[in-house]
């Protein structure tokens, strides 16, 4: 797992993540923890975007 996943560690091109940097904090946390983190990242929730300045149309595209 990356263990320091923030927007500043994402390389983005054309609104798509194309790379991740700063892996020095990475480590293995077990399959259960890795699965939970994966679901949180791959399955966005509406409340994750509560403070984002995103149109309803863009939010539907994300979801």
PDB file of N, CA, C and O in Angstrom, chain B, residues numbered from 101:
ATOM      1  N   UNK B 101       0.837  -1.179   0.000  1.00  0.00           N
ATOM      2  CA  UNK B 101       0.000   0.000   0.000  1.00  0.00           C
ATOM      3  C   UNK B 101       0.878   1.237   0.000  1.00  0.00           C
ATOM      4  O   UNK B 101       1.978   1.225   0.554  1.00  0.00           O
ATOM      5  N   UNK B 102       0.402   2.295  -0.614  1.00  0.00           N
ATOM      6  CA  UNK B 102       1.140   3.547  -0.741  1.00  0.00           C
ATOM      7  C   UNK B 102       1.369   4.205   0.620  1.00  0.00           C
ATOM      8  O   UNK B 102       2.473   4.672   0.900  1.00  0.00           O
ATOM      9  N   UNK B 103       0.347   4.248   1.462  1.00  0.00           N
ATOM     10  CA  UNK B 103       0.383   4.787   2.823  1.00  0.00           C
ATOM     11  C   UNK B 103       0.532   6.302   2.920  1.00  0.00           C
ATOM     12  O   UNK B 103       0.633   6.838   4.024  1.00  0.00           O
ATOM     13  N   UNK B 104       0.549   6.993   1.802  1.00  0.00           N
ATOM     14  CA  UNK B 104       0.586   8.457   1.831  1.00  0.00           C
ATOM     15  C   UNK B 104      -0.098   8.967   0.572  1.00  0.00           C
ATOM     16  O   UNK B 104       0.440   9.815  -0.140  1.00  0.00           O
ATOM     17  N   UNK B 105      -1.278   8.449   0.307  1.00  0.00           N
ATOM     18  CA  UNK B 105      -1.996   8.750  -0.928  1.00  0.00           C
ATOM     19  C   UNK B 105      -2.723  10.079  -0.787  1.00  0.00           C
ATOM     20  O   UNK B 105      -3.757  10.167  -0.126  1.00  0.00           O
ATOM     21  N   UNK B 106      -2.171  11.111  -1.414  1.00  0.00           N
ATOM     22  CA  UNK B 106      -2.775  12.435  -1.420  1.00  0.00           C
ATOM     23  C   UNK B 106      -2.803  12.943  -2.854  1.00  0.00           C
ATOM     24  O   UNK B 106      -2.053  12.446  -3.693  1.00  0.00           O
ATOM     25  N   UNK B 107      -3.646  13.915  -3.152  1.00  0.00           N
ATOM     26  CA  UNK B 107      -3.688  14.453  -4.518  1.00  0.00           C
ATOM     27  C   UNK B 107      -2.320  14.929  -5.015  1.00  0.00           C
ATOM     28  O   UNK B 107      -2.028  14.833  -6.207  1.00  0.00           O
ATOM     29  N   UNK B 108      -1.486  15.440  -4.112  1.00  0.00           N
ATOM     30  CA  UNK B 108      -0.174  15.922  -4.544  1.00  0.00           C
ATOM     31  C   UNK B 108       0.772  14.799  -4.955  1.00  0.00           C
ATOM     32  O   UNK B 108       1.820  15.061  -5.545  1.00  0.00           O
ATOM     33  N   UNK B 109       0.416  13.559  -4.651  1.00  0.00           N
ATOM     34  CA  UNK B 109       1.231  12.416  -5.065  1.00  0.00           C
ATOM     35  C   UNK B 109       0.709  11.756  -6.342  1.00  0.00           C
ATOM     36  O   UNK B 109       1.208  10.708  -6.752  1.00  0.00           O
ATOM     37  N   UNK B 110      -0.285  12.367  -6.962  1.00  0.00           N
ATOM     38  CA  UNK B 110      -0.867  11.826  -8.193  1.00  0.00           C
ATOM     39  C   UNK B 110      -0.398  12.650  -9.396  1.00  0.00           C
ATOM     40  O   UNK B 110      -0.432  13.881  -9.369  1.00  0.00           O
ATOM     41  N   UNK B 111       0.033  11.966 -10.432  1.00  0.00           N
ATOM     42  CA  UNK B 111       0.350  12.623 -11.691  1.00  0.00           C
ATOM     43  C   UNK B 111      -0.874  12.449 -12.577  1.00  0.00           C
ATOM     44  O   UNK B 111      -1.291  11.323 -12.849  1.00  0.00           O
ATOM     45  N   UNK B 112      -1.454  13.564 -13.030  1.00  0.00           N
ATOM     46  CA  UNK B 112      -2.705  13.544 -13.780  1.00  0.00           C
ATOM     47  C   UNK B 112      -2.487  14.101 -15.177  1.00  0.00           C
ATOM     48  O   UNK B 112      -1.786  15.096 -15.358  1.00  0.00           O
ATOM     49  N   UNK B 113      -3.094  13.451 -16.162  1.00  0.00           N
ATOM     50  CA  UNK B 113      -3.069  13.916 -17.540  1.00  0.00           C
ATOM     51  C   UNK B 113      -4.454  13.705 -18.123  1.00  0.00           C
ATOM     52  O   UNK B 113      -4.980  12.593 -18.084  1.00  0.00           O
ATOM     53  N   UNK B 114      -5.046  14.751 -18.659  1.00  0.00           N
ATOM     54  CA  UNK B 114      -6.401  14.665 -19.234  1.00  0.00           C
ATOM     55  C   UNK B 114      -7.406  14.079 -18.247  1.00  0.00           C
ATOM     56  O   UNK B 114      -8.199  13.207 -18.602  1.00  0.00           O
ATOM     57  N   UNK B 115      -7.367  14.564 -17.004  1.00  0.00           N
ATOM     58  CA  UNK B 115      -8.298  14.143 -15.941  1.00  0.00           C
ATOM     59  C   UNK B 115      -8.174  12.670 -15.566  1.00  0.00           C
ATOM     60  O   UNK B 115      -9.111  12.104 -15.004  1.00  0.00           O
ATOM     61  N   UNK B 116      -7.052  12.043 -15.861  1.00  0.00           N
ATOM     62  CA  UNK B 116      -6.831  10.633 -15.494  1.00  0.00           C
ATOM     63  C   UNK B 116      -5.519  10.517 -14.740  1.00  0.00           C
ATOM     64  O   UNK B 116      -4.524  11.142 -15.106  1.00  0.00           O
ATOM     65  N   UNK B 117      -5.523   9.710 -13.680  1.00  0.00           N
ATOM     66  CA  UNK B 117      -4.287   9.452 -12.944  1.00  0.00           C
ATOM     67  C   UNK B 117      -3.410   8.565 -13.813  1.00  0.00           C
ATOM     68  O   UNK B 117      -3.813   7.466 -14.196  1.00  0.00           O
ATOM     69  N   UNK B 118      -2.212   9.044 -14.122  1.00  0.00           N
ATOM     70  CA  UNK B 118      -1.286   8.293 -14.966  1.00  0.00           C
ATOM     71  C   UNK B 118      -0.041   7.861 -14.198  1.00  0.00           C
ATOM     72  O   UNK B 118       0.797   7.134 -14.733  1.00  0.00           O
ATOM     73  N   UNK B 119       0.083   8.302 -12.951  1.00  0.00           N
ATOM     74  CA  UNK B 119       1.231   7.901 -12.152  1.00  0.00           C
ATOM     75  C   UNK B 119       1.064   8.295 -10.700  1.00  0.00           C
ATOM     76  O   UNK B 119       0.292   9.193 -10.366  1.00  0.00           O
ATOM     77  N   UNK B 120       1.804   7.606  -9.841  1.00  0.00           N
ATOM     78  CA  UNK B 120       1.843   7.902  -8.414  1.00  0.00           C
ATOM     79  C   UNK B 120       3.301   8.038  -8.000  1.00  0.00           C
ATOM     80  O   UNK B 120       4.157   7.266  -8.433  1.00  0.00           O
ATOM     81  N   UNK B 121       3.572   9.030  -7.155  1.00  0.00           N
ATOM     82  CA  UNK B 121       4.937   9.254  -6.690  1.00  0.00           C
ATOM     83  C   UNK B 121       5.004   9.149  -5.176  1.00  0.00           C
ATOM     84  O   UNK B 121       3.982   9.009  -4.505  1.00  0.00           O
ATOM     85  N   UNK B 122       6.224   9.219  -4.643  1.00  0.00           N
ATOM     86  CA  UNK B 122       6.502   9.189  -3.197  1.00  0.00           C
ATOM     87  C   UNK B 122       6.106   7.860  -2.560  1.00  0.00           C
ATOM     88  O   UNK B 122       5.234   7.811  -1.692  1.00  0.00           O
ATOM     89  N   UNK B 123       6.741   6.812  -2.989  1.00  0.00           N
ATOM     90  CA  UNK B 123       6.460   5.473  -2.490  1.00  0.00           C
ATOM     91  C   UNK B 123       7.293   5.092  -1.262  1.00  0.00           C
ATOM     92  O   UNK B 123       7.245   3.943  -0.823  1.00  0.00           O
ATOM     93  N   UNK B 124       8.062   6.044  -0.698  1.00  0.00           N
ATOM     94  CA  UNK B 124       8.953   5.679   0.404  1.00  0.00           C
ATOM     95  C   UNK B 124       8.214   5.212   1.657  1.00  0.00           C
ATOM     96  O   UNK B 124       8.814   4.550   2.503  1.00  0.00           O
ATOM     97  N   UNK B 125       6.940   5.537   1.796  1.00  0.00           N
ATOM     98  CA  UNK B 125       6.155   5.107   2.954  1.00  0.00           C
ATOM     99  C   UNK B 125       5.360   3.823   2.671  1.00  0.00           C
ATOM    100  O   UNK B 125       4.586   3.375   3.517  1.00  0.00           O
ATOM    101  N   UNK B 126       5.550   3.242   1.499  1.00  0.00           N
ATOM    102  CA  UNK B 126       4.781   2.057   1.096  1.00  0.00           C
ATOM    103  C   UNK B 126       5.139   0.846   1.950  1.00  0.00           C
ATOM    104  O   UNK B 126       6.247   0.737   2.475  1.00  0.00           O
ATOM    105  N   UNK B 127       4.184  -0.047   2.070  1.00  0.00           N
ATOM    106  CA  UNK B 127       4.416  -1.277   2.806  1.00  0.00           C
ATOM    107  C   UNK B 127       3.246  -2.232   2.631  1.00  0.00           C
ATOM    108  O   UNK B 127       2.211  -1.867   2.072  1.00  0.00           O
ATOM    109  N   UNK B 128       3.414  -3.436   3.104  1.00  0.00           N
ATOM    110  CA  UNK B 128       2.360  -4.440   3.017  1.00  0.00           C
ATOM    111  C   UNK B 128       1.589  -4.468   4.327  1.00  0.00           C
ATOM    112  O   UNK B 128       2.172  -4.644   5.397  1.00  0.00           O
ATOM    113  N   UNK B 129       0.270  -4.295   4.238  1.00  0.00           N
ATOM    114  CA  UNK B 129      -0.568  -4.235   5.440  1.00  0.00           C
ATOM    115  C   UNK B 129      -1.538  -5.400   5.548  1.00  0.00           C
ATOM    116  O   UNK B 129      -2.430  -5.380   6.396  1.00  0.00           O
ATOM    117  N   UNK B 130      -1.384  -6.398   4.720  1.00  0.00           N
ATOM    118  CA  UNK B 130      -2.283  -7.544   4.744  1.00  0.00           C
ATOM    119  C   UNK B 130      -3.387  -7.409   3.711  1.00  0.00           C
ATOM    120  O   UNK B 130      -3.735  -6.302   3.299  1.00  0.00           O
ATOM    121  N   UNK B 131      -3.936  -8.542   3.296  1.00  0.00           N
ATOM    122  CA  UNK B 131      -4.955  -8.555   2.241  1.00  0.00           C
ATOM    123  C   UNK B 131      -6.237  -7.865   2.664  1.00  0.00           C
ATOM    124  O   UNK B 131      -6.865  -7.186   1.852  1.00  0.00           O
ATOM    125  N   UNK B 132      -6.643  -8.023   3.923  1.00  0.00           N
ATOM    126  CA  UNK B 132      -7.893  -7.411   4.385  1.00  0.00           C
ATOM    127  C   UNK B 132      -7.805  -5.883   4.314  1.00  0.00           C
ATOM    128  O   UNK B 132      -8.700  -5.238   3.767  1.00  0.00           O
ATOM    129  N   UNK B 133      -6.749  -5.311   4.855  1.00  0.00           N
ATOM    130  CA  UNK B 133      -6.571  -3.860   4.834  1.00  0.00           C
ATOM    131  C   UNK B 133      -6.425  -3.362   3.403  1.00  0.00           C
ATOM    132  O   UNK B 133      -7.028  -2.355   3.029  1.00  0.00           O
ATOM    133  N   UNK B 134      -5.629  -4.060   2.603  1.00  0.00           N
ATOM    134  CA  UNK B 134      -5.449  -3.665   1.205  1.00  0.00           C
ATOM    135  C   UNK B 134      -6.785  -3.684   0.458  1.00  0.00           C
ATOM    136  O   UNK B 134      -7.049  -2.795  -0.351  1.00  0.00           O
ATOM    137  N   UNK B 135      -7.625  -4.679   0.719  1.00  0.00           N
ATOM    138  CA  UNK B 135      -8.937  -4.764   0.089  1.00  0.00           C
ATOM    139  C   UNK B 135      -9.852  -3.620   0.496  1.00  0.00           C
ATOM    140  O   UNK B 135     -10.580  -3.079  -0.336  1.00  0.00           O
ATOM    141  N   UNK B 136      -9.819  -3.251   1.767  1.00  0.00           N
ATOM    142  CA  UNK B 136     -10.647  -2.138   2.243  1.00  0.00           C
ATOM    143  C   UNK B 136     -10.216  -0.823   1.602  1.00  0.00           C
ATOM    144  O   UNK B 136     -11.058  -0.037   1.170  1.00  0.00           O
ATOM    145  N   UNK B 137      -8.919  -0.584   1.539  1.00  0.00           N
ATOM    146  CA  UNK B 137      -8.409   0.639   0.907  1.00  0.00           C
ATOM    147  C   UNK B 137      -8.770   0.643  -0.573  1.00  0.00           C
ATOM    148  O   UNK B 137      -9.188   1.673  -1.102  1.00  0.00           O
ATOM    149  N   UNK B 138      -8.617  -0.481  -1.239  1.00  0.00           N
ATOM    150  CA  UNK B 138      -8.952  -0.585  -2.659  1.00  0.00           C
ATOM    151  C   UNK B 138     -10.417  -0.231  -2.897  1.00  0.00           C
ATOM    152  O   UNK B 138     -10.730   0.518  -3.822  1.00  0.00           O
ATOM    153  N   UNK B 139     -11.313  -0.762  -2.073  1.00  0.00           N
ATOM    154  CA  UNK B 139     -12.742  -0.465  -2.232  1.00  0.00           C
ATOM    155  C   UNK B 139     -13.028   1.016  -2.006  1.00  0.00           C
ATOM    156  O   UNK B 139     -13.859   1.598  -2.703  1.00  0.00           O
ATOM    157  N   UNK B 140     -12.356   1.625  -1.048  1.00  0.00           N
ATOM    158  CA  UNK B 140     -12.572   3.051  -0.781  1.00  0.00           C
ATOM    159  C   UNK B 140     -12.123   3.904  -1.958  1.00  0.00           C
ATOM    160  O   UNK B 140     -12.764   4.903  -2.282  1.00  0.00           O
ATOM    161  N   UNK B 141     -11.032   3.519  -2.595  1.00  0.00           N
ATOM    162  CA  UNK B 141     -10.513   4.288  -3.722  1.00  0.00           C
ATOM    163  C   UNK B 141     -11.309   4.001  -4.990  1.00  0.00           C
ATOM    164  O   UNK B 141     -11.617   4.924  -5.744  1.00  0.00           O
ATOM    165  N   UNK B 142     -11.646   2.740  -5.235  1.00  0.00           N
ATOM    166  CA  UNK B 142     -12.314   2.354  -6.474  1.00  0.00           C
ATOM    167  C   UNK B 142     -13.813   2.591  -6.452  1.00  0.00           C
ATOM    168  O   UNK B 142     -14.444   2.606  -7.509  1.00  0.00           O
ATOM    169  N   UNK B 143     -14.402   2.776  -5.272  1.00  0.00           N
ATOM    170  CA  UNK B 143     -15.843   2.962  -5.140  1.00  0.00           C
ATOM    171  C   UNK B 143     -16.120   4.295  -4.448  1.00  0.00           C
ATOM    172  O   UNK B 143     -16.446   4.313  -3.261  1.00  0.00           O
ATOM    173  N   UNK B 144     -15.996   5.402  -5.165  1.00  0.00           N
ATOM    174  CA  UNK B 144     -16.188   6.701  -4.520  1.00  0.00           C
ATOM    175  C   UNK B 144     -17.604   6.867  -3.972  1.00  0.00           C
ATOM    176  O   UNK B 144     -18.572   6.359  -4.537  1.00  0.00           O
ATOM    177  N   UNK B 145     -17.697   7.580  -2.875  1.00  0.00           N
ATOM    178  CA  UNK B 145     -18.971   7.879  -2.238  1.00  0.00           C
ATOM    179  C   UNK B 145     -19.277   9.361  -2.425  1.00  0.00           C
ATOM    180  O   UNK B 145     -18.362  10.182  -2.473  1.00  0.00           O
ATOM    181  N   UNK B 146     -20.534   9.701  -2.528  1.00  0.00           N
ATOM    182  CA  UNK B 146     -20.943  11.095  -2.729  1.00  0.00           C
ATOM    183  C   UNK B 146     -20.368  12.006  -1.634  1.00  0.00           C
ATOM    184  O   UNK B 146     -19.956  13.130  -1.922  1.00  0.00           O
ATOM    185  N   UNK B 147     -20.339  11.534  -0.393  1.00  0.00           N
ATOM    186  CA  UNK B 147     -19.844  12.381   0.700  1.00  0.00           C
ATOM    187  C   UNK B 147     -18.357  12.717   0.566  1.00  0.00           C
ATOM    188  O   UNK B 147     -17.889  13.682   1.169  1.00  0.00           O
ATOM    189  N   UNK B 148     -17.609  11.932  -0.217  1.00  0.00           N
ATOM    190  CA  UNK B 148     -16.202  12.250  -0.443  1.00  0.00           C
ATOM    191  C   UNK B 148     -16.046  13.552  -1.227  1.00  0.00           C
ATOM    192  O   UNK B 148     -14.978  14.163  -1.200  1.00  0.00           O
ATOM    193  N   UNK B 149     -17.087  13.977  -1.915  1.00  0.00           N
ATOM    194  CA  UNK B 149     -17.023  15.164  -2.759  1.00  0.00           C
ATOM    195  C   UNK B 149     -17.846  16.325  -2.187  1.00  0.00           C
ATOM    196  O   UNK B 149     -18.175  17.267  -2.908  1.00  0.00           O
ATOM    197  N   UNK B 150     -18.175  16.258  -0.900  1.00  0.00           N
ATOM    198  CA  UNK B 150     -19.041  17.261  -0.278  1.00  0.00           C
ATOM    199  C   UNK B 150     -18.480  18.677  -0.391  1.00  0.00           C
ATOM    200  O   UNK B 150     -19.237  19.626  -0.592  1.00  0.00           O
ATOM    201  N   UNK B 151     -17.172  18.827  -0.267  1.00  0.00           N
ATOM    202  CA  UNK B 151     -16.563  20.157  -0.314  1.00  0.00           C
ATOM    203  C   UNK B 151     -15.962  20.488  -1.677  1.00  0.00           C
ATOM    204  O   UNK B 151     -15.404  21.569  -1.863  1.00  0.00           O
ATOM    205  N   UNK B 152     -16.071  19.580  -2.615  1.00  0.00           N
ATOM    206  CA  UNK B 152     -15.491  19.801  -3.940  1.00  0.00           C
ATOM    207  C   UNK B 152     -16.380  20.733  -4.762  1.00  0.00           C
ATOM    208  O   UNK B 152     -17.607  20.676  -4.676  1.00  0.00           O
ATOM    209  N   UNK B 153     -15.765  21.561  -5.533  1.00  0.00           N
ATOM    210  CA  UNK B 153     -16.496  22.463  -6.421  1.00  0.00           C
ATOM    211  C   UNK B 153     -16.707  21.728  -7.751  1.00  0.00           C
ATOM    212  O   UNK B 153     -16.039  22.006  -8.747  1.00  0.00           O
ATOM    213  N   UNK B 154     -17.651  20.785  -7.737  1.00  0.00           N
ATOM    214  CA  UNK B 154     -17.901  19.915  -8.888  1.00  0.00           C
ATOM    215  C   UNK B 154     -19.372  20.012  -9.258  1.00  0.00           C
ATOM    216  O   UNK B 154     -20.242  19.975  -8.388  1.00  0.00           O
ATOM    217  N   UNK B 155     -19.649  20.137 -10.554  1.00  0.00           N
ATOM    218  CA  UNK B 155     -21.046  20.191 -10.996  1.00  0.00           C
ATOM    219  C   UNK B 155     -21.719  18.841 -10.758  1.00  0.00           C
ATOM    220  O   UNK B 155     -21.054  17.812 -10.640  1.00  0.00           O
ATOM    221  N   UNK B 156     -23.031  18.866 -10.691  1.00  0.00           N
ATOM    222  CA  UNK B 156     -23.784  17.620 -10.503  1.00  0.00           C
ATOM    223  C   UNK B 156     -23.520  16.656 -11.652  1.00  0.00           C
ATOM    224  O   UNK B 156     -23.433  15.447 -11.440  1.00  0.00           O
ATOM    225  N   UNK B 157     -23.392  17.178 -12.861  1.00  0.00           N
ATOM    226  CA  UNK B 157     -23.115  16.326 -14.026  1.00  0.00           C
ATOM    227  C   UNK B 157     -21.756  15.639 -13.898  1.00  0.00           C
ATOM    228  O   UNK B 157     -21.644  14.441 -14.156  1.00  0.00           O
ATOM    229  N   UNK B 158     -20.729  16.384 -13.503  1.00  0.00           N
ATOM    230  CA  UNK B 158     -19.386  15.814 -13.322  1.00  0.00           C
ATOM    231  C   UNK B 158     -19.397  14.793 -12.189  1.00  0.00           C
ATOM    232  O   UNK B 158     -18.753  13.748 -12.287  1.00  0.00           O
ATOM    233  N   UNK B 159     -20.124  15.091 -11.116  1.00  0.00           N
ATOM    234  CA  UNK B 159     -20.227  14.161  -9.998  1.00  0.00           C
ATOM    235  C   UNK B 159     -20.868  12.848 -10.436  1.00  0.00           C
ATOM    236  O   UNK B 159     -20.418  11.776 -10.030  1.00  0.00           O
ATOM    237  N   UNK B 160     -21.910  12.917 -11.256  1.00  0.00           N
ATOM    238  CA  UNK B 160     -22.530  11.693 -11.772  1.00  0.00           C
ATOM    239  C   UNK B 160     -21.538  10.906 -12.633  1.00  0.00           C
ATOM    240  O   UNK B 160     -21.522   9.676 -12.586  1.00  0.00           O
ATOM    241  N   UNK B 161     -20.724  11.596 -13.408  1.00  0.00           N
ATOM    242  CA  UNK B 161     -19.706  10.917 -14.217  1.00  0.00           C
ATOM    243  C   UNK B 161     -18.701  10.188 -13.327  1.00  0.00           C
ATOM    244  O   UNK B 161     -18.300   9.062 -13.624  1.00  0.00           O
ATOM    245  N   UNK B 162     -18.297  10.837 -12.236  1.00  0.00           N
ATOM    246  CA  UNK B 162     -17.345  10.239 -11.306  1.00  0.00           C
ATOM    247  C   UNK B 162     -17.936   9.014 -10.637  1.00  0.00           C
ATOM    248  O   UNK B 162     -17.280   7.979 -10.519  1.00  0.00           O
ATOM    249  N   UNK B 163     -19.186   9.140 -10.198  1.00  0.00           N
ATOM    250  CA  UNK B 163     -19.830   8.056  -9.471  1.00  0.00           C
ATOM    251  C   UNK B 163     -20.089   6.879 -10.404  1.00  0.00           C
ATOM    252  O   UNK B 163     -20.629   5.860  -9.976  1.00  0.00           O
TER     253      UNK B 163
END
